[in-house]
Amino acid sequence: MGSFSIWHWLIVLLVVVLIFGTKKLKNIGSDLGGAVKGFKDGMKDGSASADAPAAPQQVTANKVNDPNTVDVDAKTKS
């Protein structure tokens, strides 16, 4: 009663393919594989950068005048 037989899993697989279709399942599989690969690359890069000392970041004039930067100073209404 605890485990399913191979026939149960084949029926479940058939129902999933009928519901989602093979193209959508292929896309889900490739997206999942890409996410796993990206995670592994990120972990590899993270361990390499953890060994090296971090360089201090400097704010340049270009960053201050960037139109996408939000000014966080509160202004009073007059």
NORTA-V881108 format. One record per residue. N is the residue number from 0. SS is DSSP state (~ for helix, > for strand, _ for the rest). PHI is phi in whole degrees, 0 to 359 (999 if undefined). PSI is psi in whole degrees, 0 to 359 (999 if undefined). Layout:
((N	SS	PHI	PSI) (N	SS	PHI	PSI))
//
This chain:
((0	_	999	341) (1	_	278	321) (2	_	247	158) (3	_	265	150) (4	_	275	175) (5	~	297	329) (6	~	292	323) (7	~	297	315) (8	~	293	324) (9	~	294	322) (10	~	293	318) (11	~	298	317) (12	~	298	317) (13	~	298	318) (14	~	294	318) (15	~	297	318) (16	~	294	321) (17	~	293	324) (18	~	285	309) (19	~	267	330) (20	_	87	156) (21	~	287	327) (22	~	293	317) (23	~	293	321) (24	~	295	323) (25	~	295	318) (26	~	296	319) (27	~	296	318) (28	~	295	318) (29	~	290	324) (30	~	295	318) (31	~	294	318) (32	~	296	320) (33	~	295	322) (34	~	294	318) (35	~	295	317) (36	~	296	316) (37	~	297	322) (38	~	295	317) (39	~	296	318) (40	~	296	320) (41	~	295	321) (42	~	292	322) (43	~	293	316) (44	~	293	323) (45	~	295	321) (46	~	287	329) (47	~	289	321) (48	~	283	338) (49	~	289	331) (50	~	285	326) (51	_	274	145) (52	_	291	144) (53	_	281	135) (54	_	277	140) (55	_	291	141) (56	_	268	139) (57	_	247	140) (58	_	272	127) (59	_	256	169) (60	~	295	329) (61	~	296	323) (62	~	291	323) (63	~	290	322) (64	_	269	10) (65	_	293	129) (66	_	293	343) (67	_	273	354) (68	_	280	135) (69	_	261	129) (70	_	281	128) (71	_	262	1) (72	_	286	132) (73	_	280	139) (74	_	247	141) (75	_	269	148) (76	_	278	141) (77	_	249	999))
//
